[in-house]
């Protein structure tokens, strides 16, 4: 007996589902964007500040400066002064360079150091010998001179140091310790022996007495400390 083969049942297994594609959602980098914006702002502010600072510091003005050391009371000469350029600063009040020639011939009220800026309070038109004063020249030997340099306008004390052989002096003048106040007007150059002539301004009442002391070579100077 023959058998008939049954046809095989078709493969009815459902097909495997196709893989779904993954779609990436854009990530909003808010924090990073904030830092970028902050950096741009800082750069802009720095640039603006730098521009302002350059503009302010690049503005310079010509003023009068001191070309060499000048002692107090000295008469200013052209070679004592020089023009300088400085940045504008309201805290500084130097003399403008346009007034440089007007300063020639004026006297200094303080000692001026080389490289410093000149102010109007550093000079004066007033004469060192004032009304009611007398100018007396005193020759001082090295032993009676101070090691400290004397400058015009400096206050000194004139001390009478008599000798036994002094002539022309009264008994009162021969007493050691007599003194008077004076102002240095000019200091001469030393001669061959080292002596210098110092011009002193004293009151008219003291002028004659100082002249007698000076003629006898009985004068010694001491410096009066500055007030204040």
Buried (B, 14 or more C-beta within 10 A) or exposed (E): EEEEEEEEEEEEEEEEEEEEEEEEEEEEEEEEEEEEEEEEEEEEEEEEEEEEEEEEEEEEBBBBBBBEEBBBBBBBEEEBBBEBEEEEEEEEEBBEBEEBEEBEEBBBBBBBEEEBBBBEEBBBEEEBBEEEBBBBBBBBEEEBBEEEEBBBBBEBEBBBBBEEEBEEBEEEBBEEEBEBBBBBBBBEEEEEEEBBBBBBBBBEEBBEBBBBBBBBBBBBBEEEEEEE
